[in-house]
Amino acid sequence: MEVVERSLDYKTTLIYDGIITRTVLRLFYAALVVGALFLSSHRRIQVFGGLIAASLALTYAFYAYAFISVWCFFAAILSFYLVVILIRDAHAAGQKGVLCHLPACCRPSARLP
């Protein structure tokens, strides 16, 4: 690992180096990750898939030299979108009378009677 243009560049050796290029592996990995999100029946998860796909494209276009660390950074930021989804779903469930299983710090303000 080394710092390249203020980003971490992981120097990894894979058992299939020389057989398959890193670009092909990244495309395969991206297709698995994003494809599963796009196949979801929930619209908000599909939107999350679009955000992940956009972060992948931007990372590859501008930070290909440090792809792993920069994309993980974007993915961590986008994880907050999932938190918003969970909190909103818990709030909607609470209003319908369904018990909320979120920790006390994350429970919606509406309480069950």
Backbone bond lengths (Angstrom), bond angles and torsions (degrees), N, CA, C in turn:
res aa  C-N    CA-C-N  psi(-1)  N-CA   C-N-CA  omega(-1)  CA-C   N-CA-C  phi
1 M - - - 1.442 - - 1.525 107.33 -
2 E 1.312 115.23 139.95 1.451 121.08 174.97 1.525 109.39 -147.13
3 V 1.309 115.90 160.39 1.456 121.31 178.07 1.523 107.94 -90.50
4 V 1.324 115.35 123.71 1.459 121.81 178.86 1.518 107.07 -127.16
5 E 1.316 116.44 118.67 1.465 122.14 -179.08 1.528 112.08 48.20
6 R 1.313 117.23 47.80 1.463 126.11 177.35 1.528 113.77 65.75
7 S 1.332 117.35 22.16 1.461 122.36 175.81 1.522 108.39 -130.94
8 L 1.326 115.94 155.14 1.458 119.98 178.75 1.524 109.94 -84.58
9 D 1.321 115.15 131.16 1.457 121.61 176.87 1.522 106.85 -114.74
10 Y 1.342 115.90 110.03 1.457 120.09 -178.65 1.523 109.12 -80.83
11 K 1.302 116.77 126.56 1.459 122.71 177.82 1.520 107.83 -96.00
12 T 1.321 116.19 89.46 1.451 120.62 -176.80 1.525 110.06 -106.21
13 T 1.304 114.81 151.81 1.461 121.89 173.25 1.521 107.09 -119.91
14 L 1.311 115.55 124.58 1.453 120.78 -178.93 1.525 109.53 -108.14
15 I 1.324 117.27 153.58 1.462 120.07 -176.57 1.530 111.91 -66.36
16 Y 1.316 117.08 -20.40 1.462 119.36 -179.41 1.528 112.09 -104.70
17 D 1.330 118.31 16.15 1.465 120.66 172.94 1.524 108.47 -58.89
18 G 1.298 116.44 136.27 1.457 120.81 -178.14 1.520 112.73 91.29
19 I 1.327 116.99 -16.79 1.462 121.01 178.24 1.523 109.69 -99.95
20 I 1.335 115.54 -46.35 1.468 123.01 179.31 1.521 107.86 -127.58
21 T 1.321 115.88 136.92 1.462 119.15 -179.96 1.527 110.46 -74.88
22 R 1.312 115.28 156.63 1.465 120.57 177.76 1.529 111.48 -61.98
23 T 1.319 116.85 -34.16 1.462 119.91 179.23 1.525 110.80 -62.71
24 V 1.325 117.42 -43.44 1.464 120.95 178.48 1.527 109.96 -63.59
25 L 1.325 117.03 -42.42 1.467 120.79 178.59 1.526 111.34 -62.78
26 R 1.319 116.48 -41.81 1.469 120.17 179.17 1.522 110.96 -64.21
27 L 1.335 116.77 -41.45 1.457 120.24 178.50 1.527 111.20 -64.56
28 F 1.318 117.19 -40.94 1.461 121.38 177.90 1.527 110.51 -63.22
29 Y 1.328 116.42 -46.32 1.463 121.24 179.41 1.533 110.44 -62.27
30 A 1.326 116.34 -44.59 1.464 120.62 179.77 1.525 110.61 -62.28
31 A 1.320 117.11 -40.77 1.458 120.66 179.36 1.526 111.01 -62.69
32 L 1.331 117.22 -39.85 1.461 120.43 177.74 1.525 111.60 -65.08
33 V 1.321 116.03 -48.90 1.469 120.63 -176.50 1.515 111.26 -66.35
34 V 1.309 116.65 -53.83 1.461 121.32 -175.93 1.528 111.12 -71.41
35 G 1.333 116.97 -38.52 1.461 120.47 179.62 1.515 112.01 -57.77
36 A 1.325 116.74 -44.56 1.465 120.42 179.37 1.526 111.10 -62.24
37 L 1.315 117.03 -39.39 1.465 120.44 179.43 1.527 111.31 -68.60
38 F 1.331 116.91 -40.38 1.461 120.54 178.66 1.530 112.36 -67.20
39 L 1.315 117.75 -27.76 1.462 121.79 -179.72 1.529 113.17 -80.00
40 S 1.309 116.98 -7.04 1.459 120.19 179.60 1.525 110.49 -62.89
41 S 1.312 115.83 148.97 1.462 120.09 176.98 1.535 111.29 -83.47
42 H 1.318 117.63 -7.37 1.461 122.21 -179.43 1.532 110.09 -94.50
43 R 1.290 115.69 123.67 1.473 121.43 -177.32 1.526 112.09 -58.59
44 R 1.322 117.76 -40.90 1.471 120.22 -177.60 1.523 111.70 -66.77
45 I 1.324 117.95 -30.61 1.460 121.16 176.33 1.525 109.64 -72.99
46 Q 1.335 116.92 -35.46 1.463 120.12 175.18 1.527 110.69 -64.41
47 V 1.326 116.09 -39.19 1.474 120.25 176.08 1.530 109.24 -62.45
48 F 1.326 116.35 -43.34 1.467 120.34 176.75 1.535 109.80 -58.12
49 G 1.322 117.23 -41.06 1.462 120.86 176.39 1.519 111.62 -59.70
50 G 1.333 116.21 -40.51 1.466 120.06 176.66 1.513 112.38 -64.07
51 L 1.329 115.61 -40.29 1.470 119.71 177.74 1.530 110.94 -65.36
52 I 1.332 116.53 -41.16 1.465 120.27 177.38 1.528 110.23 -63.95
53 A 1.353 116.78 -43.64 1.466 120.63 178.54 1.529 110.98 -60.59
54 A 1.332 116.46 -42.35 1.471 120.27 178.67 1.526 110.37 -64.07
55 S 1.336 116.82 -41.52 1.469 118.94 179.36 1.524 111.02 -66.22
56 L 1.328 116.88 -35.61 1.471 120.23 175.78 1.522 111.04 -62.27
57 A 1.339 115.53 -48.16 1.459 120.10 -178.47 1.525 111.54 -62.69
58 L 1.330 116.30 -45.34 1.471 119.67 179.44 1.522 111.59 -64.35
59 T 1.320 116.04 -41.00 1.462 119.65 179.32 1.512 110.35 -62.91
60 Y 1.320 116.47 -45.68 1.471 119.24 -178.56 1.526 110.88 -66.57
61 A 1.340 117.05 -37.98 1.465 120.60 -178.10 1.522 112.83 -69.44
62 F 1.335 116.92 -39.42 1.457 119.75 -172.46 1.526 114.95 -110.36
63 Y 1.323 118.05 -20.43 1.462 120.82 -175.70 1.528 112.01 -133.83
64 A 1.318 117.92 37.17 1.468 120.90 -177.63 1.527 111.43 -58.05
65 Y 1.320 117.59 -29.94 1.468 121.70 -179.28 1.528 112.15 -67.56
66 A 1.314 117.77 -20.85 1.472 121.80 179.88 1.529 109.03 -133.95
67 F 1.315 116.12 43.70 1.465 122.35 -171.85 1.523 112.64 -53.31
68 I 1.327 117.80 -49.68 1.469 121.00 -173.49 1.525 111.42 -60.11
69 S 1.307 117.08 -51.72 1.464 118.98 -174.73 1.519 112.29 -70.30
70 V 1.320 117.73 -38.86 1.465 120.21 -177.70 1.524 110.41 -71.24
71 W 1.330 117.55 -42.12 1.457 118.67 179.25 1.524 111.09 -66.99
72 C 1.311 117.55 -37.63 1.472 119.72 176.16 1.528 110.46 -62.25
73 F 1.312 117.01 -37.13 1.464 121.24 176.72 1.530 110.22 -61.34
74 F 1.348 116.57 -48.92 1.464 119.99 178.83 1.525 110.96 -63.14
75 A 1.314 117.63 -40.99 1.471 121.34 179.70 1.525 110.81 -62.43
76 A 1.314 116.86 -38.33 1.467 120.41 178.10 1.527 110.52 -64.32
77 I 1.308 116.59 -42.08 1.468 120.13 177.91 1.526 110.26 -64.08
78 L 1.325 116.26 -43.56 1.464 120.13 -178.85 1.521 112.25 -68.46
79 S 1.311 118.13 -18.37 1.462 120.93 177.10 1.525 111.46 -61.86
80 F 1.317 116.97 -25.53 1.461 119.95 176.93 1.530 110.99 -63.33
81 Y 1.323 117.13 -29.55 1.465 120.75 175.20 1.530 109.89 -60.45
82 L 1.334 116.79 -39.86 1.465 120.54 177.44 1.528 111.20 -64.76
83 V 1.311 116.95 -37.23 1.465 120.47 177.22 1.525 109.90 -62.14
84 V 1.316 116.62 -42.93 1.461 120.92 178.21 1.528 110.11 -60.64
85 I 1.331 117.04 -43.62 1.465 120.76 178.27 1.526 110.54 -59.66
86 L 1.324 117.05 -47.04 1.465 120.72 -178.86 1.526 112.16 -62.75
87 I 1.306 116.98 -42.83 1.466 120.44 -179.92 1.527 110.75 -66.08
88 R 1.332 116.56 -42.66 1.471 119.16 178.81 1.520 111.17 -64.84
89 D 1.334 117.12 -40.88 1.467 119.97 178.13 1.521 110.76 -64.58
90 A 1.322 117.12 -39.98 1.466 120.50 178.99 1.526 109.91 -65.25
91 H 1.318 115.84 -40.03 1.467 119.96 178.62 1.529 110.48 -63.75
92 A 1.330 116.37 -45.24 1.468 120.16 179.21 1.527 110.52 -64.17
93 A 1.314 117.64 -40.10 1.459 120.96 178.08 1.524 110.74 -65.33
94 G 1.319 117.23 -39.50 1.462 121.66 178.53 1.511 111.66 -62.55
95 Q 1.317 117.58 -37.64 1.459 121.10 178.75 1.525 111.64 -70.76
96 K 1.335 116.70 -22.29 1.465 120.64 178.53 1.523 111.44 -91.20
97 G 1.330 117.47 0.17 1.449 120.75 178.62 1.521 114.27 89.81
98 V 1.328 117.49 11.55 1.460 121.51 178.37 1.522 107.91 -87.61
99 L 1.314 117.18 139.64 1.462 120.58 179.25 1.515 110.87 -64.51
100 C 1.301 116.10 141.84 1.463 122.50 179.10 1.521 109.26 -96.90
101 H 1.322 116.26 128.55 1.459 120.87 -179.08 1.527 112.70 -103.47
102 L 1.317 117.06 11.20 1.455 119.80 177.44 1.524 109.83 -75.50
103 P 1.346 116.82 153.88 1.464 118.80 174.68 1.529 110.49 -59.02
104 A 1.302 116.77 157.32 1.474 121.46 -176.32 1.528 112.20 -54.19
105 C 1.320 116.99 -35.84 1.468 119.70 -177.78 1.527 112.52 -68.33
106 C 1.323 117.87 -19.84 1.464 121.31 -176.04 1.516 113.62 -108.83
107 R 1.307 117.81 -0.33 1.464 120.36 -177.05 1.514 110.78 -71.40
108 P 1.329 116.17 144.38 1.469 118.93 177.17 1.512 110.08 -65.95
109 S 1.302 115.81 158.92 1.457 120.10 -176.18 1.527 112.14 -68.27
110 A 1.340 117.77 -26.77 1.464 120.32 179.49 1.524 108.96 -69.15
111 R 1.313 117.06 127.52 1.468 122.13 -178.90 1.517 110.08 -106.66
112 L 1.306 115.39 150.29 1.461 119.77 176.66 1.526 109.96 -74.02
113 P 1.354 117.30 147.73 1.475 119.49 -179.22 1.515 111.65 -68.47
